[in-house]
């Protein structure tokens, strides 16, 4: 089984090598080859979960968060032997649309090694995999000390055996760019926040590109996008999960209901796209974000 690489290895290589291999062809700026090692924050020896000053549970660490996962990266997981693949297969294999859980109502434990609650709340839509509204509301209502300690917030991709990420090489930008403490101080924290914003926008653009290639209409893509987590409000979407459940179930029926096959197709489409600059995919916002990231922030860290 393809166990996740040791976290410190990925933090000591080029910036572009930190992200999914499917994304790398779209990171064409020379600055993406910069080596920017982080030495303080290490998953294998979490500084926030060890010693008398620990603020996280060692069994949870900072993995009490459920990030959204783009469609093509799910497909990449199914092309791998990553340990997180098994529960995704179980969760997505059911062809019945009712297997898509909007409010955690189809619950029950799927697989092993991660939070069964979060697993039961995984929402599969054409754009990707998202936490259900119930999870988002629970995140919003968490206690100040809940992060790193609240079992109900544990990421479904977390593998308890060994305390590792089950999708490490395909983990999304939210996880790649999270450093509880940066070796570069506040400037490093700001850089990684902008790094996450840029790569997340690229992940979204590529996921949408895959859907367009598969013939989905803009309204259908927008429907999927409504599932994207909005953690800032107790009712992030402003309407009921039941309505979305009915609409999204219809979409899966029209696409044959084969979620795994659909995500594999998304991965193949993105992988086969002609290499191009990610900024072009994201338009003016992408160019502005890259300029801020590499024109202003990175030079401060390398000075």
Buried (B, 14 or more C-beta within 10 A) or exposed (E): EEEBEBBBEBBBEBBBBBBBEBBBBBBBBEBBEBEBEBEBBBBEEBBBBEEEEEEBBEEBBBBBBBBBBBBBBBBBBBBBEBBBBBBBBBBBEBBEBEBBBBBBBBBEEBBEBBBBBBBBBBBBBBBBBBBBBBBBBBBBEBEEEBBBBBEBBBBBBBBBEEBBBBBBBBBBBBBBBBBBBBBBEEBBEBBBBBBBBBBBBBBBBBBBBBBEBBEBEEEBBEBBBBBBBBBEEEEBBEEEBEEBBEEBBEBBEEBEBBBBBBBBBBBBBBBEBEEEBBBEBBEEEBBBBBEBBBEEBBEEBEE
